[in-house]
């Protein structure tokens, strides 16, 4: 139940008007929920091995390769690259993707070059994403996590597909990200200021390194309003909900904890805190603990991210790629869900922000994109830090353009 009267103190008879014997409809129970549409591929078919030829580009020449390596940038439809990674038994601790949102638009770079189209039929889009998510699940390590950055248009469909592919028990967060500070149009709808990140893990034992941000002076003054010779502090109760029969339920300084509660510490520990000047006594004799501000104090990241707006909406240098995401945001995700020896994958790498963040944080990475514009922007951004790998058929089609980018 939500906050209110505990369920144990109220009978069902007093709060429900439903008579189960008169219900006209049966309700399913214990069944997995999936989306059904024509031509939905069987998972077994999606996972059948697919082989493909790839080449590496060096000194204006191309050479066949058999395996991808860490810090590769792959120019290919990610279907074929993901199958190759599965075939070579690659494992990733972190996968981040910022796929098409199905906005119905085409996107161009600042130089007006075509980046990608974002216009699908609904079932086409859902299956496009489902196929790739099934392949990504196979590449995620047992301690791995996956983050999907998505707009409001397809959020609810992607959530159901993620539940189907990864399991509802592995859903961790729906993160709301403020992508811009304002919009100059409000006709017939509320301004769209946010997009969303779905965070799932492969299982219960996943890498997790909590992150936080430095508090502002305004926040410090509000949260730690008192000062003594030891520094700024706030007052917190020394009791907690629930009665106890042990030491924490006994009297301290002649008083019992409030009814229905217990002391957070044993009486001997409370004596020690009081001796050290860490207990504040009110004029009415109410004890509370002093909690001091420390130099390493951070405000934990919650599921609302208001400080990671897109670079286009701030005074931050951008690559010119149309959907470039905030580098600080990706660095926070990398720190949260990977370790120093982790391998990170971005199968829709765009301008290379994820790869940039991974390298900045000392991780290894692989990026994939089928847009020539994305490959060009990523290579320019991460000059000489990535090895370019190209689908052989794509190279035959775009060889002049690829070699021109590398000059």
Phi, psi and omega per residue, in radians:
X1 nan 2.747 3.047
X2 -1.347 -3.086 3.139
X3 -1.051 2.532 -3.111
X4 2.558 -2.614 -3.124
X5 -1.310 2.254 3.134
X6 -0.980 2.487 -3.078
X7 -1.109 -0.480 -3.097
X8 -1.180 -0.324 -3.077
X9 -1.741 0.010 -3.123
X10 -2.281 2.319 3.119
X11 -1.408 2.678 3.124
X12 -1.033 -0.557 -3.107
X13 -1.046 -0.559 -3.050
X14 -1.448 -0.270 -3.036
X15 -2.114 -0.177 -3.115
X16 -2.073 2.324 3.094
X17 -1.615 -0.059 -3.076
X18 -1.307 2.344 3.005
X19 -1.936 1.867 -3.001
X20 -1.041 -0.545 -3.118
X21 -1.204 -0.309 -3.123
X22 -1.792 0.026 -3.110
X23 -1.112 2.198 -3.091
X24 -1.422 -0.225 -3.052
X25 -2.189 2.471 3.042
X26 -1.506 2.611 3.134
X27 -1.981 2.293 3.122
X28 -1.187 2.671 3.134
X29 -2.533 2.365 3.065
X30 1.358 0.247 3.140
X31 -1.788 2.446 3.053
X32 -1.221 2.520 -3.140
X33 -1.777 2.226 3.127
X34 -2.346 2.845 3.040
X35 -1.685 2.347 3.119
X36 -2.014 2.398 3.106
X37 -2.754 2.768 -3.114
X38 -1.054 2.523 3.053
X39 1.133 0.480 3.039
X40 -1.270 2.174 -3.065
X41 -1.267 2.483 2.995
X42 -1.189 2.483 -3.135
X43 -1.034 -0.644 3.135
X44 -1.068 -0.638 3.116
X45 -1.195 -0.734 -3.129
X46 -1.066 -0.593 -3.062
X47 -1.554 -0.020 3.045
X48 -1.083 2.336 -3.083
X49 -1.021 2.455 3.044
X50 -2.174 2.268 3.089
X51 -1.815 2.618 -3.101
X52 -2.689 2.724 3.140
X53 -1.773 2.341 3.114
X54 -2.229 2.667 3.113
X55 -2.272 2.634 3.008
X56 -1.771 2.592 -3.099
X57 -1.903 2.106 3.103
X58 -2.489 2.256 3.090
X59 0.906 0.793 3.101
X60 1.119 0.323 3.062
X61 -2.200 2.751 3.116
X62 -2.104 2.556 -3.083
X63 -2.368 2.337 3.104
X64 -1.080 2.544 3.069
X65 -2.253 2.764 3.112
X66 -1.872 -0.479 -3.051
X67 -2.364 2.534 2.961
X68 -1.387 2.728 3.107
X69 -2.188 2.938 3.045
X70 -1.056 2.578 3.139
X71 1.106 0.592 2.986
X72 -1.610 2.499 2.969
X73 -1.964 2.091 -2.971
X74 -1.943 2.107 3.109
X75 -1.658 1.736 -3.016
X76 -2.990 2.741 2.835
X77 -1.034 2.233 -3.011
X78 -1.160 -0.296 3.051
X79 -0.941 -0.862 -3.067
X80 -1.272 -0.659 3.112
X81 -1.168 -0.704 3.138
X82 -1.152 -0.699 3.080
X83 -1.101 -0.692 3.099
X84 -1.085 -0.725 3.118
X85 -1.126 -0.676 3.074
X86 -1.138 -0.753 -3.130
X87 -1.054 -0.590 -3.128
X88 -1.655 0.204 3.049
X89 1.030 0.720 3.074
X90 -1.242 2.617 3.122
X91 -2.346 2.354 -3.118
X92 -2.155 2.358 3.075
X93 -1.417 -0.400 -3.118
X94 -2.507 2.266 3.006
X95 -2.158 2.184 3.026
X96 -2.103 2.364 3.061
X97 -2.443 2.442 3.078
X98 -2.112 1.341 -2.998
X99 -1.373 3.099 2.998
X100 -0.976 2.546 -3.125
X101 -1.701 -0.052 -3.028
X102 1.036 0.886 -3.138
X103 -1.386 -0.331 -3.066
X104 1.573 0.096 -3.080
X105 -1.961 2.858 2.894
X106 -1.758 2.596 -3.107
X107 -2.084 2.324 3.092
X108 -2.054 2.678 3.062
X109 -1.341 3.043 3.130
X110 -1.065 -0.500 3.110
X111 -1.460 0.137 3.089
X112 1.261 0.308 3.023
X113 -1.431 2.525 -3.109
X114 -1.214 2.223 3.137
X115 -1.725 -0.950 3.068
X116 -2.957 2.807 3.065
X117 -1.713 2.566 -3.080
X118 -2.341 1.033 -3.034
X119 -2.453 1.813 -3.129
X120 -2.183 2.706 2.812
X121 -1.191 2.737 -3.039
X122 -1.054 -0.928 -3.109
X123 -1.150 -0.589 3.084
X124 -1.070 -0.776 -3.140
X125 -1.139 -0.811 -3.105
X126 -1.040 -0.756 -3.119
X127 -1.276 -0.625 3.027
X128 -0.935 -0.805 -3.128
X129 -1.315 -0.718 -3.095
X130 -1.050 -0.777 3.132
X131 -0.982 -0.824 -3.080
X132 -1.229 -0.614 3.128
X133 -1.195 -0.615 3.062
X134 -1.112 -0.750 3.112
X135 -1.151 -0.697 3.126
X136 -1.141 -0.635 3.085
X137 -1.028 -0.690 -3.134
X138 -1.170 -0.422 -3.110
X139 -1.607 -0.195 -3.089
X140 -1.407 2.293 3.123
X141 -1.197 2.878 -3.127
X142 -1.087 -0.407 3.123
X143 -1.833 0.305 -3.008
X144 -1.580 2.899 3.095
X145 -2.353 2.687 3.100
X146 -2.270 2.346 3.114
X147 -2.082 2.201 3.091
X148 -2.003 2.085 3.118
X149 -1.605 2.169 -2.997
X150 -2.578 2.689 3.088
X151 -1.558 3.106 -3.094
X152 -1.173 -0.402 -3.028
X153 -1.039 -0.768 -3.026
X154 -2.070 0.130 -3.059
X155 -0.926 -0.868 -3.026
X156 -1.187 -0.599 3.091
X157 -1.212 -0.763 -3.138
X158 -1.120 -0.633 3.104
X159 -1.048 -0.777 -3.133
X160 -1.174 -0.708 3.105
X161 -1.123 -0.704 3.104
X162 -1.118 -0.689 3.071
X163 -1.083 -0.683 3.132
X164 -1.179 -0.736 -3.028
X165 -1.450 -0.750 -3.048
X166 -1.805 -0.286 3.138
X167 1.655 2.365 -3.104
X168 -1.065 -0.525 -3.113
X169 -1.186 -0.310 -3.118
X170 -1.725 0.107 3.021
X171 -1.295 2.249 -3.091
X172 -1.900 -0.856 -3.081
X173 -2.688 2.594 2.792
X174 -1.870 1.898 -3.099
X175 -1.637 2.250 3.056
X176 -1.701 2.131 -3.136
X177 -1.962 2.222 3.041
X178 -1.359 1.932 -3.037
X179 -1.544 -0.346 3.132
X180 -2.724 2.893 -3.059
X181 -1.566 -0.458 -3.109
X182 -2.787 2.835 3.023
X183 -2.241 2.565 -3.081
X184 -1.687 0.292 3.064
X185 -2.404 2.438 3.131
X186 -2.428 0.229 -3.050
X187 -1.122 2.106 3.004
X188 1.148 0.168 3.075
X189 -2.866 2.888 3.073
X190 -1.330 2.552 3.108
X191 -1.057 2.463 -3.115
X192 -1.640 1.771 -3.060
X193 -1.862 -0.167 -2.989
X194 -2.185 2.672 2.794
X195 -2.222 -2.997 -2.869
X196 -2.439 2.658 3.071
X197 -2.262 2.112 3.046
X198 -1.596 2.199 -3.081
X199 -2.014 2.030 3.091
X200 -2.183 2.699 3.015
X201 -1.979 2.891 3.077
X202 -1.301 -0.586 -3.141
X203 -2.758 -2.836 -3.092
X204 -1.385 -0.472 -3.078
X205 -1.761 1.483 -3.066
X206 -2.134 2.729 3.132
X207 -1.108 2.273 3.122
X208 -2.604 1.990 3.108
X209 -2.116 1.660 -3.043
X210 -0.957 2.427 -3.118
X211 -1.996 2.800 3.104
X212 -2.679 3.023 3.131
X213 -2.121 2.646 3.116
X214 -1.119 2.315 -3.135
X215 -1.263 2.601 3.063
X216 -1.435 2.857 3.098
X217 -1.057 -0.670 3.135
X218 -1.087 -0.756 3.135
X219 -1.131 -0.747 -3.118
X220 -1.069 -0.792 -3.134
X221 -1.077 -0.618 -3.121
X222 -1.321 -0.755 -3.038
X223 -1.485 -0.500 -3.131
X224 -2.187 1.261 -2.948
X225 -1.406 -0.204 -3.048
X226 -1.858 2.699 -3.106
X227 -2.411 2.396 2.942
X228 -2.389 -2.903 -3.061
X229 -1.137 -0.310 3.129
X230 -1.581 -0.254 3.131
X231 2.302 -2.873 -3.139
X232 -1.406 2.469 -3.139
X233 -2.608 2.885 3.007
X234 -2.170 2.835 -3.141
X235 -1.849 2.331 3.131
X236 -2.288 2.655 3.126
X237 -1.088 2.692 3.076
X238 -1.853 0.212 3.074
X239 -2.126 2.864 -3.117
X240 -2.452 2.774 -3.105
X241 -1.100 2.565 3.077
X242 1.786 2.305 3.115
X243 -1.462 2.558 3.131
X244 -2.266 2.616 -3.138
X245 -1.721 -0.164 -3.106
X246 -1.515 -2.678 -3.078
X247 -1.008 -0.688 -3.061
X248 -1.301 -0.072 3.067
X249 -1.788 0.002 -3.103
X250 -1.572 3.019 3.134
X251 -1.202 2.554 2.979
X252 -2.356 2.239 -3.083
X253 0.913 0.644 3.080
X254 1.426 0.084 -3.118
X255 -2.229 2.522 3.025
X256 -1.543 2.739 3.028
X257 -1.089 2.756 3.126
X258 -0.957 2.708 -3.102
X259 -0.989 2.333 3.125
X260 1.416 0.129 -3.110
X261 -2.315 3.032 3.082
X262 -2.427 2.831 3.073
X263 -1.210 2.509 3.084
X264 -1.262 -0.341 -3.117
X265 -2.320 2.799 3.063
X266 -1.190 2.729 3.106
X267 -0.940 -0.643 3.135
X268 -1.159 -0.653 3.105
X269 -1.208 -0.660 3.087
X270 -1.117 -0.660 3.074
X271 -1.077 -0.716 3.139
X272 -1.128 -0.763 3.119
X273 -1.092 -0.737 -3.130
X274 -1.137 -0.709 3.121
X275 -1.076 -0.595 -3.134
X276 -1.473 0.090 3.123
X277 1.338 0.379 -3.082
X278 -1.771 0.143 3.031
X279 -1.992 2.265 3.091
X280 -1.792 2.254 3.110
X281 -1.849 2.165 3.099
X282 -1.306 3.000 3.125
X283 -1.081 -0.445 3.138
X284 -1.621 0.109 3.096
X285 1.475 0.339 3.133
X286 -1.561 2.087 -3.112
X287 -1.524 2.412 3.010
X288 -2.445 2.676 -3.078
X289 -1.550 2.475 3.024
X290 -1.511 2.200 3.046
X291 -1.995 2.050 -3.020
X292 -1.583 2.563 3.046
X293 -1.221 2.284 3.100
X294 -1.900 2.767 -3.101
X295 -1.111 -0.480 -3.095
X296 -1.673 0.282 -3.122
X297 -1.081 2.254 3.069
X298 -2.214 2.591 3.025
X299 -1.564 2.033 -3.079
X300 -1.028 2.468 3.017
X301 -1.145 2.345 3.071
X302 -1.829 -2.888 3.106
X303 -1.585 0.256 2.979
X304 -2.145 1.988 -3.078
X305 -1.867 1.791 -3.108
X306 -1.801 -0.076 -3.074
X307 -1.923 0.286 -3.133
X308 -2.139 0.851 -3.134
X309 -1.159 2.753 3.107
X310 -1.040 2.563 -3.117
X311 -1.020 -0.557 -3.116
X312 -1.123 -0.356 -3.102
X313 -1.772 0.252 3.122
X314 -2.473 3.018 3.114
X315 -1.500 1.127 -3.117
X316 -2.184 2.403 3.124
X317 -1.128 2.368 3.129
X318 -2.111 2.856 3.115
X319 -1.403 -0.346 -3.050
X320 1.787 -0.147 3.101
X321 -1.256 2.416 -2.905
X322 -1.176 -0.483 -3.069
X323 -2.054 0.571 -3.129
X324 -1.067 2.338 -3.119
X325 -1.738 2.957 -3.048
X326 -1.267 2.150 -3.094
X327 -1.110 -0.712 3.139
X328 -1.078 -0.622 3.104
X329 -1.114 -0.794 -3.140
X330 -1.169 -0.617 3.091
X331 -1.125 -0.654 3.104
X332 -1.150 -0.717 3.108
X333 -1.117 -0.764 3.125
X334 -1.049 -0.805 3.134
X335 -1.130 -0.661 -3.085
X336 -1.164 -0.730 -2.902
X337 -2.147 0.439 3.026
X338 -2.615 2.816 3.059
X339 -1.930 3.060 -3.038
X340 -1.080 -0.452 -3.134
X341 -1.751 0.215 -3.067
X342 -1.355 2.645 3.005
X343 -1.849 2.316 -3.021
X344 -2.078 2.454 -3.112
X345 -2.155 2.378 2.946
X346 -2.236 1.843 -3.072
X347 -1.445 -0.111 3.020
X348 -2.264 1.146 -2.816
X349 -1.331 -0.203 3.047
X350 0.936 -2.136 -3.100
X351 -1.485 0.060 3.046
X352 1.559 0.367 -3.102
X353 -1.083 -0.746 3.129
X354 -1.090 -0.760 -3.138
X355 -1.124 -0.723 3.076
X356 -1.026 -0.818 -3.141
X357 -1.105 -0.755 -3.135
X358 -1.063 -0.809 -3.134
X359 -1.166 -0.665 3.093
X360 -1.053 -0.610 -3.099
X361 -1.631 0.179 3.066
X362 1.355 0.379 3.117
X363 -1.735 2.915 3.011
X364 -1.704 2.707 -3.034
X365 -2.676 2.822 2.977
X366 -2.398 2.363 3.108
X367 -2.150 2.570 -3.140
X368 -2.332 2.418 2.965
X369 -2.754 2.612 3.134
X370 -1.789 0.063 3.134
X371 -1.676 2.175 3.076
X372 -1.046 -0.643 3.110
X373 -1.081 -0.737 3.128
X374 -1.111 -0.774 3.135
X375 -1.067 -0.753 3.140
X376 -1.095 -0.806 -3.124
X377 -1.141 -0.684 -3.128
X378 -1.173 -0.747 3.132
X379 -1.124 -0.703 3.108
X380 -1.135 -0.662 -3.102
X381 -1.225 -0.707 -3.036
X382 -2.043 0.960 -3.053
X383 -0.923 2.158 3.052
X384 1.185 0.157 3.128
X385 -1.738 -0.163 -3.081
X386 -2.254 2.582 3.028
X387 -1.666 2.242 -3.114
X388 -1.516 2.168 3.063
X389 -2.054 2.392 -3.062
X390 -2.276 2.383 2.944
X391 -0.958 2.275 -3.035
X392 -1.020 -0.711 3.119
X393 -1.168 -0.631 3.088
X394 -1.159 -0.697 3.118
X395 -1.096 -0.726 3.114
X396 -1.074 -0.523 -3.117
X397 -1.463 -0.633 -3.010
X398 -2.084 0.420 -3.008
X399 -1.005 -0.757 -3.115
X400 -1.131 -0.752 -3.133
X401 -1.160 -0.697 -3.135
X402 -1.155 -0.815 -3.140
X403 -1.134 -0.559 3.095
X404 -1.157 -0.693 3.109
X405 -1.093 -0.644 -3.038
X406 -1.410 -0.172 -3.131
X407 -1.316 nan nan
